[in-house]
């Protein structure tokens, strides 16, 4: 009906070749509109936002368009799923898969049938409808065995460099497997409880790596597993929705429940910050401190007198590929979320305008940057910063408190005075010594005068 209406309107304008071309162009436009209308889906409400299945897809264009960041989204050792299939070490995946089948207590046919029976449902996780059964079977087995034998990968000819890259590969957005594949394989295996705990310890290991250098991570695997073995139950914690894939589980474990924002935070006045970087906050008496936990929600600001303390969770520069993939995941159009990771990195990028700002956060052990320079770290935040949004209201609350402290002039004056005259410990000790000598001299003079009059 709409198409006929468009055609009638065009026909009235005249005839000839121009008319035919316009009719054809209009018809194509109507067809595109109808196709778009068929693809429209109702907006999810708060209760059902995460009940629908999130597809495993490519990195959103808004993030992936940066050529300098492309390396952070491509696997280098283990390629899982159809997007990067056959682009890495396939021989290693088959070795891991064969070892998993041997340890599972099941035959190849039994495990393969588990994937085959649910392949119709698993296909919904991908935009591509190609045959996936064999690919997912091998990838699922190798993924589970890699996590289960993370501290014994030399058995498969992997050196420590390959193991480190492979660990990151399993958390790339384009390299995800539906968690249902892992569940189906674990259910059939005789060691399913061990496999569940292996996933937990593997995710915990990655969270540790996100906040500090991975120099002793493999040594901590045993401690993490020992703790998990003592814990009651063997199932992964639930967050009120199905686990989509490993990256999704890592995000939920890293963030935890979203914090409640105080009611007085929802103010109508403009709370846009006037400070531009960490150095300006430092000049206003704001001190940066490392949060006690690694949760990205563990952010707070306290103003005491003319000084303030901004607590921020630590970030390891080596884990930037992980965080960039989490940001890309939060930007996927079919994944309603609170943008916890994106908001934190947007907040950090607002603090880093110069290499000195990165140095300031590094000195406070908020940014762990042992390999690269402060200039390179600042450049990275400059590149990703414009594409990030402070979507969570908690940061409006933090920015409002920072702005209030920053705009209080007397606090800035006192902070600047102490920074100029007492920034060095030696100067402070000299001042205390001089003040002590002055006080003692005054006391001595007082007693001298007092004894003179008493005579």
N, C-alpha and C positions, 0 to 999 in steps of 0.2 A: 504493500500500500504506500509506504513512504517513498519507495523507488518510483512508483508510477506518478506520484505527486511531483517529485523532482523533475521527472522527464517532461510532464505537461508544462511545468513552469518554464523550462528551457526551450520547449518547442515554440512557445508564444513569442520568443525573442527574435526569431528569424530562421532562415533555412541555410542550405548549403553545407560546405565542408566544415565551417566553423561550428555550425549547429551540431553536426554529428560528433565532432571531437568533444564538444562540451558535454553532450549527452553521455558519451562513453566515459569521460572523466568523472561525471557525476555518479554514474552507475558504480564505478569502482569505489568511489568514496562511500556510497551507501553500503556496499558490501563490507568495507572495512569497519564501518560503524556497527553493522550487525555482528561481525566477528568479535569486536570489542565488547559488545553487549552480552554475548554468550559467555565471555570470559569473566564478566563481572561476578564477584561473590559478595554476599552481605558482610558488612563490617562486624568483626567479632566483638562480643561484649566482654566485660571484665571476668565473668565467670567461666566463659567458654573460650577465652582467648588462646589458651594453650592446649585445648582439647583436640584441635585439628592437627593433622600430621604435617610437620614442617619438612619441605623437600630439601634434599642435599643438592646444592647448586653451586654455580660459579660465584666467584667474588663479585660483589656489586660494583658496577662501573665507577661509582663515585670514589671508591677506594682503589680499585684495580687500574684506574687510568694513569696512576703515577708509575712511570717506567722504572724509577729508582727503587720502588717498593715491590716490584714484581717477584724478586727472589724470595721474598718472605712468604709467598703463597704457593710455591712450587715444591713438591717433594724431591728429595735428593737421594734417598736410599730405598724407602718403601712406598710404593704407589698403590693406593687402595681405591677401589671403585672404578667407574668407567671414564671419569674425566681425564685422568693421567695414566690410564692403563698401558702397560708395556713400556713405560718411559723410564723405569728404574731397574733395580736388580731383581728380575723375576726368579732367578735361580735361588736367591735367598728366601723368597716367599715360599717356594715349593719345599725347601728344606725345613722351614719352620712348620708348614702345614703338615708335612709327612710326620714330623716329630710329634705334633699335636695329636694326630690320628692314632699314632702308636700309644701315646700316654692316655688317651681318652677311654680305652677299654671298649671302643666301638669299631665297627668296620667302616671302610670308606663308603659303602653303599648306605649304611644306616645314617651317617652324618649328612651325606649328600641328599638323601631323601627328606631330611628335616628342612633343608633349604628349599628343595623342590616343592614341598607341600605348601609352603607359604610364599612362594615367589610372586604370586599374583598380588598379594598385599604389599610385599616389599617393593614391587615396581612403582607403587604410588609415591615412594620417597624420591624418585628421580624424574626429571623431565624427559629422559630418554627411555624409550620402551624396547630397547634391544634386549636380546636374551642375556640374562645376568646370572643365571643359576651357578654355572661353573665358576665364573669370576668371583662371585660373592662367597662361594664355598671355600676356595683357596685363600682369598683375602681374609675371611673371617677366621679360619683356622690359624693362619700365620700371625694375625693380630693377637689372638688370645695367647698363642705360644710365646710371642715376643714379650708380652707383658708378664707372663708366668715365669719366664726365664731371663728376666731383665738383667740379673746379676751373673748369668752364665752364658752370655751370647757368644763367647769365644768358641763354644762348641759348634757353632755354625760358621766359623771363619770370619766373624765380625770383629774388627778392631774397635777401640774406644771412640775414635772419631766417627766411624760409621754408626755406632750405637747411639751417639749423641744426636746425630742428624736424624736417624730413624725415629728416635723418641719424639722429636719435634714433628716429623712427618705425620705421625698418627694424630696430631691435633691441628692439621691444616684443614681449612674449611672445605676445599675442593677434594680432600683426600679422606672424607668421612665414610664410614659404613653405617647403615641403619643399625641401631642398637638391638633391634629384633633379631638380626642375623647372629650376633654374639650370644643372645639369650638362647636361641634355638640350639646352637652348638653346645652351650654350657649345660643345658638341660639334659642332653643326651650323654654327656661325658660322665665318667665315674667320679672324677675329681671336681665336680661342679662347685663345691664349697671353696676349694682352693682357688678356683678360677675367679669366683666372685671377689675373694679377698685380694687376688692379684690385681684386679681392675682398681680396687680401692687404693691399694698401695702405689700403683702406677700413677694414679691421679694425684695422690698426696705428694709423690716424688716430684711431679711437675709443678705443683704449687710451691714446694720448697725451692725449686730451681728458679721460679719466677721472682723470688725475693733475695736470693743470694747466689754467688758463683757456684757452679756445680763441681767443686773440687772434691767434695766428700759425699756426693749424692749416693753413689753406689754403696758406700759404707752404711748409709742410713736406711737402705732398703730393708735390711734385716730387722732393724729396730722398729720400723713402721709395720712390717708384717707381724712381728711378735705382738705388738699392741693390738692389731686387728684380730689376731687369733685368740687373744684373751677376751675380746669383746663378745658380747652375746649376739647370736644370730650371724648370718652370713649374707644377708641380702643388702643390696645397695640402699642408702637412704632415699626416701621418696620426698618429692617437693610439691606434691599435689598435681603432678602431671607426668605423663610418660617420659622416659629418657629417650631423646631422639638419636643421639650418637655420643661419642666420647667427648667431643668439644662441648656439647651441650651439658653433659654431666660435669665436666671440669668447670664450666662457667658457674653452674649452680653451686658447686662445692666452694669455689673461690669467693663468690659474692655472699651466699647465704641469704637469709630473709632481708628484704628491703627495709631500711630504717624508717621509722615514723618521723615525719617532719613536724616540729612544733606548730601549733595552730597560729601563733602570732607571726609565723613566717610568711603567711599569705597576705602580704601587704600590697596596697595599691600604689604606693609611691615607687618611684624608679630607684632600683637598687643596683643599677649598672655600675660596676667598679670604675673608679677614676685612676687607680693605680695600674701601671702597665707591666710590671715585672717583679721578680723576687727582690731585686736590688732596691727598688723603691719601698717595698714593704720592710726590708731590713733597715733602711734609713728611718723608717717611722717606728722602729723598736720592735718589729715582729721577728721572732726567732723561730726557725724551722726545726722541727724535731721528728724523729722517726716514730711511727705508731708502734704500739706494743704488739699488735697482731698484723698479719698479712692481708686481712680482709680489706677490700677496696672501699668498704663502707666505713672503715675506722678512721674517720676524718673529724677533727674538732679544732676549734679555735677558742682560746681563753685569753682575756685581757686582764692583766694584773698591774695596776698603777700605770706607769708609762711604757710597760713592755707587754708584748703579746706572744703567745705560743701557738703556732700552727702545726698540728700533728698530722702527718701524711704517711700512708702505708708505703713500704719500700718496693722499688721496682728494679729488677736486674736487667741491665742493657742487653745481656745475652738472650733474654726471653722476649725481646721485642717481636720476633716472628709470631710467638704465641699470642701476645696481646693484639697485634694487628689482625690476626685471624679472628680473635674474639670480637673485635670492633666490626670486622666485615660481616661476621655472623649476626651481630645485633642490627646491622643495616639491611639484612635480607627482608624483602617486603612481606613474606609470609610468616615472619617470626615476631609477634607482638611481645615486647619486653620493656623493661624500665631503663635500658641503656646505661647500666651500671658501669661497665668498662669504658664505654665511649665518653660518658660524662667525666669520669676521673681523668682520662687523658686530655680531654678538652680543657679541664681545669689546670692540669699541669702545663699545657701549651700556653695558657694565658699567663703563666708565671715565668716562662722561659722566652725572653726576647733576645738575649745575648749569651755568649758562652759563659760570661761571669755568673749569669743566673743558674746555668747548669752546674757550674762549679759550686755555687752556694748550696744547691740541693744535694750535690755529691758530698760536700763536706759534712752535711747533716745526716749522711748515710741513707737518704731517701732514694737517690739514684745511685745504683752500683754500676760504675763504669770503669772497669779495670783495663780494658783493651783499647777502646776508642778514645778520641779526644773530646773535650768539652765542646769544641766547635762542631764536630760531627753529630754529637747528640743534640745540640741546639738546632742544627740544620734539619735533623729528622723531625723534630717537633714543629719546626716551621713548615715542613712539607705536609704533614698530616693535619696540623692544627686547623686550617681554614675549612676542612671538610667535616669537622667534628662539632657537635652541638651539646651544650650543657642542658640535657633533657630532664635530668632528675631535679626536683625542687629542693633537695637538700643543699645543693650548691648555691641556690639563691640565698638560703639562710646563712651559709658560711660567708658568702661574698658580702652580705649585708653587715655582718659583724666585723669583717675585715675593713669594710669601707668606713664604718663608724669609728673604728680605732684610727684608721689612716687619716681621717679628716679632723681629728682632734689635735689642734696645733700644738698645745703645750706638751702632749705626749711625744710628738715628733721632735720638739726642741730639746727636751730632756734626753731623749734617745740619741739625738745627734751630738749633744754635749758629751755624753758618756762614751759614744763611739769615737769622738775626736780625741778625748783626753785619757780615756781609760780602756782603750781597746787592747793594749798589751798587758799581760800579767805582771811584767816587770814594773811598768808605770803604776799599776794598781798597788803593788807592794811598796814602791817608793812613796806613793801618796799616803798609804796607811802608816808607814814608818815615820814620815814627816808629821802626820797628824798626831801620832802617838807621842813623838818627841815634844810637840807643841803642848799637848795636854799635860805631860809630865813636867814640862818647864813651868807651866802655869800653876800647877799644884805646888811645886817647889817654891815659886815666888810667893804664893799665898801663905804657906807655912812660915816663910822667912819674915814676911810683914807681920803675921799674927804673933810670932815669937818676940818681935821687936816691941810691939805695943804691950805685950804681957809683962815685959821687964819694967 
